[in-house]
């Protein structure tokens, strides 16, 4: 095939690096041949400028260096060096994983401490023995490995995923399991093609999903992620007029690995509870998750395949305080369930803030001073917690409105609206006024 088929092309960008060689060529194909024949370093990419017919072979690619906009330049990157998965035993793996499957950092191939290596860059110049990246220079059937920095362990294997069908040109696993909460690929554009904003940036959109606040969510670079239990991975965009958008990542054709059957008792918030209790704490039977009567809702089992939304069993798909369900009572939209705790003790009520009932659950004026504990909207929908970004992302957070008492999911009026309100837990309804009346309204006894 065409020599350029092995490269990923990106128009209008420039890579900054000192480690490069310059050549005069007539076209991109000739430049690719220079890259293949490069002996000064491992050529990972090349830049070609149409106007000057300049060819620059590069030792780095976009994963290793900073990119700039440059109208006349075209960047070609070797796909092999963008792959972070292995084919077969991974003899041609050239990714940047540099720790063993146990998490021990790898020793650099060119160093002799703590282990004197048999495989060195000098002895095996074509094996890609750079830095301390996992490699398979000897064709080990167990895949890529490295010498370790642990003096008591000479070498160990690395945890490199298999390349599956559905790998994108940049090498990340393009498909996702479930709702993509565990997606760690490198797609960084939304489904409409907008470039993603970096998670550690606050421009053009301010947000709370920073790597510091969510260290376990792998919010790297500007890669699409699903840190908040959305339908699928998403990102903030670099377009000032579009705050966020979903990313287009197809579902994997292979089934997700079979996990444990789930807990039959309550531990933590009960997000892994998979028992068969189907009645609320006040005795109401639960509505089936796959029905929309008597309550319409967005927790449809087909949309959330890994949340255990079977039959009408109590579940906690949204990180609530404990498992709950919609009820078959048309006047009570949802309620918590009583699940026996795993440690055998009485279920503690301490996880729900105990509030002294107010003599009057009403508001004065516009309700900006309302500090009650109502958390149901006028149409009976449950309120979303103010510090939560699911199912609706918003900017009415407790840290931005410190005087508005935005506790839990209680109705409040932080922005001077007509009366207390809240965001709802219904994905199809952003917000509603709350089920409250004015204190001076005595028309209803």
Helices and strands as residue ranges (DSSP letters): G 3-6, E 7-15, E 20-24, H 28-37, E 45-49, E 54-58, E 67-78, G 79-81, E 145-147, E 155-157, G 215-217, E 234-236, E 244-246, E 324-326, E 334-336, E 362-363, E 421-423, E 431-433, E 437-438
